């Protein structure tokens, strides 16, 4: 029998028979490993223990202690187990696909009756019975005619369509969980009992068109979450509960920040409170950029298609653009324009005005650019995912030799802003050259090294995302972790030699010749709209005092204190504090509850005792106790807290 060479993680290698399975390999190593094995990594690919090894390879045996493959298998097996449970309860239901997603899985079903919450409980119970049976999981490779005939006989038209869409040279792998079978690439666990029965939960049902096509059948999608143990599941469900409490859409209503309506899908109606947050954040960013050497510009909202054709966006991004046709001067042909979906081509136009020298570089050009992009209605989500937004956008025009220093400078700039805004936990990811790319290997080597060296120079580690860069250059992504552990990709820095080339940007070098600048696309917040949504959820509406739209409410306990309340408000406003009076004929406890729901950070209560002593009763949001402070003391304290961090 032919032999193959298997190389193990410790560098050792062994000769074994061709066709041996990873399960056999684990058994050769030790009985205990064979018992604990769940899958293998073969030449870096996740491999089922039942799949034969046909050639020399590297191999590592996975056990339940290997969290990433273990969770993938658990979630993948649960998708099959759920589909089996559904068909055992309702045999007429048709099955489609059930992939693993973040934190769990979903499976789409064709069923005449809608699934109910009670149905989900029934499905969960059946799933646990299947898990408890510890039934074996097995796999076979079938030829196409056999597979099509099998699913035709079972009256499973969606599976037949899936098979017909698979390229003819790909093998068709079938998996059985007990007697229930599904078409699947795998890998899977070895028996149903390897799935933890107390670490999953079915979450909800949603509609989904077959293959994402609105002209096709509407299916029912059941979502589930799963982890390796019940404690991890409990932690996740607790996080979801906390996230629901922090939902920016609910808090936006309670704090009277904004609203959205069907006449302007994906567009935001900012109320006075919300716009105050917006402008305060924008003013802060403007001061930070001014201090860091940026020049601010403003470019048109509507731009002729000729520029978008020259930049490449018309060909590659047109489906996301809002097109504007204008019959100018009653011309025979309408002029076709587009609302700008990004600012970069317009910034190159500003750069191109007048002759630039190497002495002008780096040129850091910033714009709070209002952009519009078409997003499908199903993708819209509050102010987090919208069609109209404003980027804290900037482009740094520089030389090749300045990429590293400008990147390091930007990272430090970004770090200071994140710290000021309450985000100390963030990571950097370096996306490297994709398979399809332009430019020489030497150029990619140089630029990728420059970005990595810049991260190290700024004092930060980074994760490499192989092949995730743009076709024209690598990029850095900055991912924040919020107060409840969720991650948000916000800041970016993208190296781009392509757009200056397409739009004929150049500068005069030391040698007196024309050279192309490199363009660094960079953003810190990403968009004001999304970042404000993140701030609301991160702080559960209790924004830092300097950002809060309503900083202080001074509430009268009795009407005789009204004049004093107005004097307190005037004293606070004179020090730049956003203060307002509440002179309504309501009980003080009612006023406190109402303003606390609106997330007002400080409530000052004034009765006749406070009038006589020139004091106020201070109650801070989230605190049960109140304290008495002199008017001078509280004005000084709150004026300090109201000062933006960059002005302290």
C-alpha positions as CSV (number, residue, x, y, z in Angstrom):
1,X,0.0,0.0,0.0
2,X,1.3,3.5,-0.9
3,X,2.6,5.5,2.0
4,X,2.2,9.3,2.7
5,X,4.2,11.5,5.1
6,X,2.3,13.3,7.9
7,X,3.9,16.2,9.6
8,X,2.8,17.1,13.1
9,X,2.7,20.4,15.0
10,X,5.9,19.6,16.9
11,X,7.7,19.2,13.6
12,X,7.9,15.4,13.7
13,X,6.7,13.3,10.8
14,X,5.5,9.7,10.3
15,X,4.9,7.5,7.3
16,X,1.3,6.2,7.2
17,X,-0.9,4.3,4.6
18,X,-2.5,6.5,2.0
19,X,-6.2,6.8,2.7
20,X,-5.8,6.8,6.4
21,X,-8.3,9.0,8.2
22,X,-7.5,11.6,10.9
23,X,-9.5,9.4,13.3
24,X,-7.1,6.6,12.6
25,X,-4.2,8.9,13.1
26,X,-5.5,10.0,16.5
27,X,-5.8,6.4,17.5
28,X,-2.2,5.7,16.4
29,X,-1.0,8.5,18.7
30,X,-3.0,7.5,21.8
31,X,-6.3,6.1,22.9
32,X,-7.0,9.2,25.0
33,X,-6.5,11.5,22.0
34,X,-8.8,9.3,19.8
35,X,-11.5,9.6,22.5
36,X,-11.1,13.4,22.7
37,X,-10.7,14.1,19.0
38,X,-13.4,16.1,17.2
39,X,-11.7,17.1,13.9
40,X,-8.3,17.9,12.4
41,X,-6.5,20.7,10.7
42,X,-4.9,19.4,7.4
43,X,-2.7,21.8,5.6
44,X,-4.5,24.6,7.4
45,X,-8.0,23.4,6.4
46,X,-10.6,22.2,8.8
47,X,-10.9,18.4,8.2
48,X,-13.5,15.8,9.2
49,X,-12.1,12.9,11.2
50,X,-13.7,10.6,8.6
51,X,-12.1,12.1,5.5
52,X,-9.2,10.1,4.0
53,X,-5.8,11.6,3.6
54,X,-4.5,11.0,0.1
55,X,-1.1,12.9,0.0
56,X,1.7,14.3,2.2
57,X,0.4,16.9,4.5
58,X,0.6,18.7,7.8
59,X,-1.9,17.6,10.4
60,X,-3.1,18.6,13.9
61,X,-5.8,16.8,15.8
62,X,-8.5,19.1,17.3
63,X,-10.1,18.4,20.6
64,X,-12.8,20.3,22.6
65,X,-10.1,22.5,24.1
66,X,-9.5,24.0,20.6
67,X,-12.3,26.6,20.9
68,X,-12.6,27.9,17.4
69,X,-13.0,24.6,15.5
70,X,-15.0,23.2,18.4
71,X,-17.6,26.0,18.3
72,X,-17.8,25.8,14.5
73,X,-18.6,22.1,14.7
74,X,-21.1,22.5,17.5
75,X,-23.0,25.2,15.6
76,X,-22.8,23.3,12.3
77,X,-24.1,20.1,13.9
78,X,-26.8,21.9,15.6
79,X,-28.0,23.3,12.3
80,X,-28.5,19.7,11.1
81,X,-30.0,18.5,14.4
82,X,-32.5,21.4,14.3
83,X,-33.5,20.6,10.7
84,X,-33.9,17.0,11.6
85,X,-36.0,17.9,14.6
86,X,-38.2,20.1,12.5
87,X,-38.8,17.4,9.9
88,X,-39.5,14.8,12.6
89,X,-42.2,17.0,14.1
90,X,-43.5,18.3,10.8
91,X,-42.6,15.9,8.0
92,X,-44.1,18.1,5.2
93,X,-41.6,20.9,5.8
94,X,-39.0,21.4,3.1
95,X,-35.3,22.1,4.1
96,X,-32.9,24.4,2.3
97,X,-29.6,25.6,3.8
98,X,-28.3,26.1,7.3
99,X,-24.9,27.8,7.6
100,X,-22.9,28.7,10.7
101,X,-22.9,32.4,11.5
102,X,-21.4,34.5,14.3
103,X,-22.3,33.0,17.7
104,X,-24.6,30.4,16.1
105,X,-26.4,29.3,13.0
106,X,-29.6,29.6,11.0
107,X,-31.6,27.2,8.9
108,X,-34.2,28.2,6.2
109,X,-37.4,26.1,6.0
110,X,-40.4,26.1,3.6
111,X,-43.5,25.6,5.7
112,X,-47.0,26.7,5.1
113,X,-47.7,27.7,8.7
114,X,-45.5,30.2,10.5
115,X,-43.4,29.0,13.3
116,X,-44.5,30.3,16.7
117,X,-42.5,30.8,20.0
118,X,-44.1,27.6,21.3
119,X,-42.9,25.8,18.2
120,X,-39.3,26.8,19.0
121,X,-39.6,25.3,22.5
122,X,-40.9,22.1,20.9
123,X,-38.0,22.0,18.5
124,X,-35.5,22.6,21.2
125,X,-36.9,19.7,23.2
126,X,-36.7,17.3,20.3
127,X,-33.1,18.5,19.6
128,X,-32.1,17.6,23.1
129,X,-33.6,14.1,22.6
130,X,-31.5,13.7,19.5
131,X,-28.4,14.8,21.3
132,X,-29.1,12.5,24.2
133,X,-29.4,9.5,21.8
134,X,-25.7,9.9,20.9
135,X,-26.4,8.8,17.3
136,X,-23.4,8.4,15.0
137,X,-22.6,11.0,12.3
138,X,-21.4,9.5,9.0
139,X,-20.5,10.8,5.6
140,X,-20.3,9.6,2.0
141,X,-19.4,11.2,-1.4
142,X,-22.1,10.7,-4.0
143,X,-22.2,11.3,-7.8
144,X,-24.5,14.0,-9.1
145,X,-27.3,11.8,-10.6
146,X,-27.6,9.7,-7.5
147,X,-27.9,12.8,-5.3
148,X,-30.5,14.5,-7.6
149,X,-32.5,11.3,-7.7
150,X,-32.4,10.9,-4.0
151,X,-33.7,14.4,-3.3
152,X,-36.3,14.2,-6.1
153,X,-37.7,11.1,-4.5
154,X,-37.8,12.9,-1.2
155,X,-39.6,15.8,-2.8
156,X,-36.9,18.2,-1.7
157,X,-36.8,20.7,-4.6
158,X,-34.4,23.2,-2.9
159,X,-31.8,20.5,-2.4
160,X,-32.1,19.6,-6.1
161,X,-31.6,23.2,-7.1
162,X,-28.6,23.5,-4.8
163,X,-26.9,20.4,-6.4
164,X,-27.6,21.7,-9.9
165,X,-25.8,25.0,-9.0
166,X,-22.7,23.3,-7.7
167,X,-19.9,23.2,-10.3
168,X,-19.7,19.8,-12.0
169,X,-16.2,19.0,-10.8
170,X,-17.0,19.4,-7.1
171,X,-17.7,16.2,-5.1
172,X,-21.1,16.0,-3.4
173,X,-20.8,15.1,0.2
174,X,-23.7,13.7,2.2
175,X,-23.9,13.6,6.0
176,X,-26.2,11.6,8.2
177,X,-27.0,12.5,11.8
178,X,-28.6,9.2,12.8
179,X,-31.0,8.4,9.9
180,X,-31.5,12.0,8.9
181,X,-29.4,13.1,5.9
182,X,-28.3,16.4,4.5
183,X,-26.1,17.7,1.6
184,X,-23.1,19.4,3.3
185,X,-19.4,20.2,2.8
186,X,-18.7,19.4,6.4
187,X,-16.8,18.8,8.6
188,X,-19.0,17.5,11.5
189,X,-18.6,15.9,14.9
190,X,-18.6,12.1,15.2
191,X,-21.9,11.6,17.1
192,X,-24.7,13.8,18.2
193,X,-23.7,13.4,21.9
194,X,-20.7,15.6,21.4
195,X,-23.0,18.6,21.1
196,X,-23.5,20.2,24.6
197,X,-27.3,20.0,25.2
198,X,-27.4,22.8,27.7
199,X,-25.3,25.4,25.7
200,X,-27.7,26.3,22.8
201,X,-30.9,28.3,22.4
202,X,-33.3,29.0,19.5
203,X,-33.7,32.7,19.3
204,X,-36.2,33.8,16.8
205,X,-37.8,33.4,13.4
206,X,-37.5,35.8,10.4
207,X,-38.5,35.8,6.8
208,X,-35.9,35.2,4.1
209,X,-36.3,34.9,0.3
210,X,-34.9,31.8,-1.2
211,X,-31.3,32.6,-2.4
212,X,-31.9,36.2,-1.5
213,X,-34.1,36.8,-4.5
214,X,-37.3,38.7,-3.8
215,X,-39.0,37.0,-6.8
216,X,-38.5,33.6,-5.2
217,X,-40.3,31.9,-2.3
218,X,-40.4,33.5,1.1
219,X,-38.9,31.0,3.6
220,X,-38.8,30.9,7.4
221,X,-35.4,31.3,9.0
222,X,-34.9,30.0,12.5
223,X,-31.8,31.5,14.3
224,X,-30.0,29.8,17.1
225,X,-27.0,30.5,19.3
226,X,-24.6,28.0,20.7
227,X,-21.4,27.8,22.8
228,X,-19.2,25.2,24.3
229,X,-20.8,25.3,27.7
230,X,-23.9,26.7,29.5
231,X,-21.9,29.5,31.3
232,X,-20.8,30.9,27.9
233,X,-24.4,30.7,26.7
234,X,-25.7,32.4,29.8
235,X,-23.1,35.2,29.4
236,X,-24.1,35.7,25.8
237,X,-27.8,35.9,26.6
238,X,-27.1,38.3,29.4
239,X,-25.1,40.5,26.9
240,X,-28.1,40.4,24.5
241,X,-30.4,41.5,27.3
242,X,-28.1,44.4,28.2
243,X,-27.8,45.3,24.5
244,X,-31.6,45.5,24.2
245,X,-31.6,47.9,27.2
246,X,-28.9,50.0,25.4
247,X,-30.6,50.0,22.0
248,X,-29.9,53.4,20.5
249,X,-33.3,53.5,18.9
250,X,-35.1,53.2,22.2
251,X,-32.8,55.5,24.0
252,X,-33.0,58.0,21.1
253,X,-36.7,58.2,21.7
254,X,-36.4,58.5,25.5
255,X,-33.7,61.2,25.2
256,X,-35.5,62.9,22.3
257,X,-32.5,62.8,20.0
258,X,-33.8,61.9,16.6
259,X,-36.4,60.1,14.6
260,X,-36.7,58.4,11.3
261,X,-39.8,58.0,9.0
262,X,-40.8,56.2,5.9
263,X,-40.9,59.3,3.7
264,X,-37.1,59.5,4.0
265,X,-35.8,55.9,4.4
266,X,-32.3,55.7,5.8
267,X,-32.2,59.4,6.6
268,X,-32.2,61.0,10.1
269,X,-34.3,63.8,11.5
270,X,-32.1,65.2,14.2
271,X,-34.0,66.8,17.1
272,X,-32.4,69.7,19.1
273,X,-31.0,67.3,21.7
274,X,-29.4,65.0,19.1
275,X,-28.1,67.8,17.0
276,X,-26.4,69.2,20.1
277,X,-24.5,65.9,20.5
278,X,-23.6,65.9,16.9
279,X,-22.3,69.4,16.7
280,X,-20.4,69.0,20.0
281,X,-18.7,65.9,18.7
282,X,-18.0,67.6,15.4
283,X,-16.5,70.7,17.1
284,X,-14.3,68.4,19.1
285,X,-13.1,66.6,16.0
286,X,-12.5,69.9,14.2
287,X,-10.3,71.2,17.0
288,X,-8.3,67.9,17.1
289,X,-7.7,67.9,13.4
290,X,-6.7,71.6,13.4
291,X,-4.2,70.9,16.1
292,X,-2.8,67.9,14.1
293,X,-2.1,69.8,11.0
294,X,-5.1,69.2,8.8
295,X,-6.7,71.7,6.5
296,X,-10.4,71.5,6.2
297,X,-12.3,71.7,2.8
298,X,-15.8,71.3,1.6
299,X,-16.7,69.7,-1.7
300,X,-19.9,69.4,-3.8
301,X,-22.8,67.1,-3.0
302,X,-23.7,66.5,-6.7
303,X,-21.0,65.6,-9.1
304,X,-21.1,64.8,-12.8
305,X,-20.7,61.1,-13.8
306,X,-17.5,62.0,-15.7
307,X,-15.6,62.3,-12.5
308,X,-17.1,59.0,-11.2
309,X,-16.1,57.3,-14.5
310,X,-12.6,58.6,-14.2
311,X,-12.3,57.5,-10.6
312,X,-13.6,54.0,-11.3
313,X,-16.6,54.3,-9.1
314,X,-19.2,54.5,-11.9
315,X,-18.1,51.0,-13.0
316,X,-17.6,49.4,-9.6
317,X,-20.0,51.3,-7.3
318,X,-22.9,52.6,-9.4
319,X,-25.5,50.3,-7.8
320,X,-24.8,52.0,-4.4
321,X,-25.1,55.5,-5.9
322,X,-28.1,57.9,-6.1
323,X,-28.3,59.1,-9.7
324,X,-29.5,62.6,-10.5
325,X,-30.6,63.4,-14.0
326,X,-30.9,67.1,-14.9
327,X,-32.3,68.6,-18.2
328,X,-29.9,71.5,-18.3
329,X,-31.0,74.4,-20.5
330,X,-33.4,72.1,-22.2
331,X,-30.6,70.2,-23.9
332,X,-31.5,67.2,-26.0
333,X,-29.7,64.9,-23.6
334,X,-30.0,65.0,-19.9
335,X,-26.9,65.6,-17.8
336,X,-26.3,62.6,-15.5
337,X,-24.9,63.3,-12.0
338,X,-24.6,61.4,-8.8
339,X,-24.8,62.3,-5.1
340,X,-21.4,61.6,-3.8
341,X,-21.1,58.3,-1.9
342,X,-17.6,59.3,-0.7
343,X,-15.3,62.3,-0.7
344,X,-12.0,61.0,-2.1
345,X,-12.3,61.9,-5.9
346,X,-13.4,65.4,-4.9
347,X,-10.4,65.8,-2.6
348,X,-8.1,64.9,-5.5
349,X,-9.7,67.7,-7.5
350,X,-8.8,70.2,-4.7
351,X,-5.2,68.8,-4.6
352,X,-5.0,69.2,-8.4
353,X,-5.7,72.9,-8.3
354,X,-2.3,74.7,-8.6
355,X,1.1,73.2,-8.7
356,X,2.2,71.1,-5.8
357,X,5.8,70.6,-4.6
358,X,7.4,67.9,-2.4
359,X,7.6,70.8,0.1
360,X,3.8,70.8,0.3
361,X,3.7,67.1,1.4
362,X,2.4,65.6,3.5
363,X,-0.9,67.5,2.8
364,X,-3.6,66.4,5.3
365,X,-7.0,67.3,3.8
366,X,-10.1,66.8,5.9
367,X,-13.8,67.2,5.3
368,X,-16.9,66.5,7.3
369,X,-18.3,65.3,4.1
370,X,-22.1,64.5,3.7
371,X,-22.4,61.4,1.6
372,X,-25.3,59.3,0.3
373,X,-25.2,55.6,-0.5
374,X,-28.0,53.3,-1.5
375,X,-28.4,50.6,1.2
376,X,-31.1,47.9,0.8
377,X,-34.1,48.7,3.1
378,X,-33.5,45.4,4.9
379,X,-30.0,46.4,5.8
380,X,-31.0,49.7,7.4
381,X,-30.7,49.8,11.2
382,X,-31.5,53.0,13.2
383,X,-28.7,55.5,12.8
384,X,-26.1,52.7,12.6
385,X,-26.8,51.8,9.0
386,X,-28.2,54.7,7.0
387,X,-28.3,56.1,3.5
388,X,-27.3,59.7,4.4
389,X,-24.3,60.2,6.6
390,X,-21.4,62.4,7.3
391,X,-17.8,61.0,7.5
392,X,-15.0,62.4,9.6
393,X,-13.1,61.9,6.4
394,X,-9.5,62.9,5.5
395,X,-6.9,62.1,2.9
396,X,-3.2,62.5,3.4
397,X,-1.3,63.1,0.2
398,X,2.3,62.0,0.8
399,X,5.4,60.4,-0.7
400,X,6.2,56.7,-0.4
401,X,8.8,57.6,2.2
402,X,6.3,59.4,4.3
403,X,3.8,56.5,4.6
404,X,5.3,55.0,7.7
405,X,5.6,58.3,9.6
406,X,2.2,59.5,8.6
407,X,0.6,56.2,9.6
408,X,2.3,56.3,13.0
409,X,1.2,59.9,13.5
410,X,-2.4,58.9,12.6
411,X,-2.4,56.0,15.0
412,X,-1.4,58.2,17.9
413,X,-4.0,60.8,16.8
414,X,-6.7,58.1,16.7
415,X,-5.7,56.7,20.1
416,X,-6.0,60.1,21.8
417,X,-9.5,60.5,20.4
418,X,-10.7,57.1,21.4
419,X,-9.4,57.6,24.9
420,X,-11.2,61.0,25.1
421,X,-14.4,59.3,24.0
422,X,-14.2,56.5,26.5
423,X,-12.8,53.7,24.4
424,X,-9.5,52.3,25.7
425,X,-10.0,48.7,24.4
426,X,-9.3,48.6,20.7
427,X,-7.2,46.5,18.3
428,X,-5.5,47.0,14.9
429,X,-5.8,44.6,11.9
430,X,-3.5,44.8,8.9
431,X,-5.2,43.7,5.7
432,X,-2.5,42.4,3.2
433,X,-2.3,41.9,-0.5
434,X,-5.3,40.0,-2.1
435,X,-4.9,37.5,-4.9
436,X,-6.0,39.9,-7.5
437,X,-3.9,43.1,-7.2
438,X,-2.0,45.7,-9.1
439,X,1.6,46.9,-8.4
440,X,4.9,45.1,-8.0
441,X,5.6,42.6,-5.2
442,X,8.4,44.9,-4.1
443,X,5.9,47.7,-3.7
444,X,3.5,45.6,-1.7
445,X,6.4,44.4,0.5
446,X,7.5,47.9,1.2
447,X,4.1,49.3,2.0
448,X,2.9,46.4,4.1
449,X,6.2,46.7,6.1
450,X,5.7,50.4,6.5
451,X,2.2,49.9,8.0
452,X,3.5,47.2,10.4
453,X,6.5,49.3,11.4
454,X,4.2,52.3,12.0
455,X,2.0,50.2,14.4
456,X,5.1,49.1,16.3
457,X,6.5,52.7,16.3
458,X,3.2,53.9,17.8
459,X,3.4,51.2,20.4
460,X,0.6,48.8,19.2
461,X,0.5,45.2,18.2
462,X,-1.7,44.2,15.3
463,X,-3.4,41.1,13.7
464,X,-2.7,40.3,10.1
465,X,-5.7,39.6,7.8
466,X,-4.1,37.7,4.9
467,X,-5.5,38.7,1.5
468,X,-8.0,41.2,2.8
469,X,-6.5,44.4,1.4
470,X,-7.9,46.3,-1.6
471,X,-6.6,45.4,-5.0
472,X,-4.4,48.6,-5.0
473,X,-3.0,48.6,-1.4
474,X,-3.1,47.3,2.2
475,X,-5.0,48.9,5.0
476,X,-5.4,49.1,8.7
477,X,-8.7,48.6,10.5
478,X,-9.3,49.8,14.0
479,X,-11.9,47.8,16.0
480,X,-13.4,49.1,19.3
481,X,-14.7,46.9,22.1
482,X,-17.6,48.5,24.0
483,X,-18.8,48.3,27.6
484,X,-20.6,45.0,27.1
485,X,-17.9,43.3,25.0
486,X,-19.3,44.0,21.5
487,X,-16.8,44.9,18.8
488,X,-17.2,47.7,16.3
489,X,-15.0,48.3,13.3
490,X,-14.6,52.1,13.1
491,X,-11.3,53.7,12.1
492,X,-9.5,52.9,8.9
493,X,-6.3,53.8,7.1
494,X,-6.1,52.7,3.4
495,X,-3.0,53.1,1.3
496,X,-4.0,54.1,-2.2
497,X,-1.6,54.8,-5.1
498,X,-4.4,54.0,-7.6
499,X,-6.8,57.0,-7.4
500,X,-4.0,59.6,-7.8
501,X,-3.0,57.7,-10.9
502,X,-6.5,57.6,-12.3
503,X,-7.2,61.3,-11.6
504,X,-3.7,62.5,-12.7
505,X,-2.6,63.9,-9.4
506,X,1.1,64.8,-9.2
507,X,3.7,67.0,-7.4
508,X,7.1,68.3,-8.4
509,X,9.9,66.3,-6.7
510,X,13.3,67.3,-5.5
511,X,14.6,66.3,-9.0
512,X,12.3,68.8,-10.7
513,X,10.2,66.0,-12.3
514,X,6.5,65.1,-11.8
515,X,5.7,62.3,-9.4
516,X,2.5,60.6,-8.2
517,X,1.6,61.2,-4.5
518,X,0.3,58.3,-2.4
519,X,-3.1,58.9,-1.0
520,X,-3.9,57.7,2.6
521,X,-7.7,57.4,3.1
522,X,-8.3,57.7,6.8
523,X,-11.2,58.0,9.2
524,X,-11.4,57.8,13.0
525,X,-15.1,57.7,13.8
526,X,-16.2,56.4,10.4
527,X,-19.4,58.3,10.3
528,X,-20.9,60.6,12.9
529,X,-24.2,58.9,12.7
530,X,-23.0,55.4,13.4
531,X,-20.5,56.5,16.0
532,X,-23.1,58.5,17.9
533,X,-25.2,55.3,17.9
534,X,-22.3,53.5,19.4
535,X,-21.7,56.1,22.0
536,X,-25.4,55.9,23.1
537,X,-25.2,52.2,23.4
538,X,-21.7,52.1,25.0
539,X,-22.8,54.5,27.7
540,X,-26.4,53.3,27.9
541,X,-27.5,56.8,27.2
542,X,-25.4,58.2,30.1
543,X,-23.1,60.2,27.8
544,X,-20.0,61.9,29.3
545,X,-21.0,65.2,30.8
546,X,-19.3,67.3,28.1
547,X,-21.2,65.4,25.4
548,X,-24.6,65.2,27.1
549,X,-27.2,67.3,25.2
550,X,-29.0,68.3,28.4
551,X,-26.3,68.6,31.1
552,X,-28.3,70.1,34.0
553,X,-31.9,70.5,34.9
554,X,-32.7,72.9,37.8
555,X,-36.0,71.9,39.2
556,X,-38.2,74.0,41.6
557,X,-39.6,72.1,44.6
558,X,-42.0,74.9,45.3
559,X,-43.1,77.8,43.1
560,X,-41.7,80.4,45.6
561,X,-38.2,79.1,44.5
562,X,-38.8,79.9,40.8
563,X,-36.8,83.1,40.7
564,X,-33.9,81.4,42.4
565,X,-34.0,78.5,40.0
566,X,-33.8,81.0,37.1
567,X,-30.8,82.6,38.8
568,X,-29.1,79.2,39.1
569,X,-29.7,78.4,35.5
570,X,-28.2,81.8,34.5
571,X,-25.1,81.2,36.6
572,X,-24.6,77.8,35.0
573,X,-25.1,79.1,31.4
574,X,-22.7,81.9,32.0
575,X,-20.0,79.2,32.5
576,X,-20.9,77.4,29.3
577,X,-23.1,74.7,30.9
578,X,-26.2,73.5,29.1
579,X,-28.8,74.1,31.8
580,X,-32.5,74.5,31.8
581,X,-35.2,75.2,34.4
582,X,-38.2,73.0,35.3
583,X,-40.8,75.2,36.9
584,X,-43.8,73.0,36.3
585,X,-46.3,72.5,39.0
586,X,-45.4,68.9,39.5
587,X,-43.9,67.0,42.5
588,X,-40.1,66.9,42.6
589,X,-40.0,63.1,42.6
590,X,-42.0,63.1,39.3
591,X,-39.6,65.6,37.8
592,X,-36.6,63.6,38.9
593,X,-38.0,60.3,37.4
594,X,-38.8,62.1,34.1
595,X,-35.4,63.7,33.7
596,X,-33.6,60.5,34.8
597,X,-35.4,58.6,32.0
598,X,-34.1,61.3,29.6
599,X,-30.6,60.6,30.9
600,X,-29.9,64.1,32.2
601,X,-26.6,63.8,34.1
602,X,-27.3,66.3,36.9
603,X,-30.6,67.4,38.5
604,X,-30.4,70.3,40.9
605,X,-33.5,70.7,43.2
606,X,-34.3,74.0,44.8
607,X,-36.7,74.7,47.6
608,X,-36.9,77.5,50.2
609,X,-34.1,76.0,52.2
610,X,-31.8,76.2,49.2
611,X,-33.0,79.7,48.5
612,X,-32.2,80.8,52.1
613,X,-28.7,79.2,52.1
614,X,-27.7,79.9,48.4
615,X,-27.3,76.1,47.9
616,X,-28.7,73.4,45.7
617,X,-29.6,69.8,46.2
618,X,-27.5,67.7,43.8
619,X,-28.6,64.4,42.3
620,X,-26.5,62.7,39.7
621,X,-27.8,60.2,37.2
622,X,-27.5,56.6,38.5
623,X,-27.0,57.7,42.1
624,X,-29.7,57.2,44.8
625,X,-28.3,59.7,47.3
626,X,-28.4,63.5,47.0
627,X,-26.1,66.0,48.5
628,X,-26.2,69.7,49.2
629,X,-23.6,72.0,47.6
630,X,-23.2,75.7,47.5
631,X,-24.1,77.4,44.3
632,X,-20.5,78.6,43.7
633,X,-19.1,75.1,44.3
634,X,-21.5,73.3,42.0
635,X,-21.0,75.9,39.2
636,X,-17.2,75.5,39.4
637,X,-17.4,71.7,39.5
638,X,-19.8,71.4,36.6
639,X,-17.9,74.0,34.5
640,X,-14.8,71.8,34.8
641,X,-16.8,68.6,33.9
642,X,-18.4,70.4,30.9
643,X,-15.0,71.3,29.4
644,X,-14.2,69.0,26.4
645,X,-11.2,66.8,27.1
646,X,-9.0,68.5,24.5
647,X,-9.5,71.9,26.2
648,X,-8.7,70.8,29.7
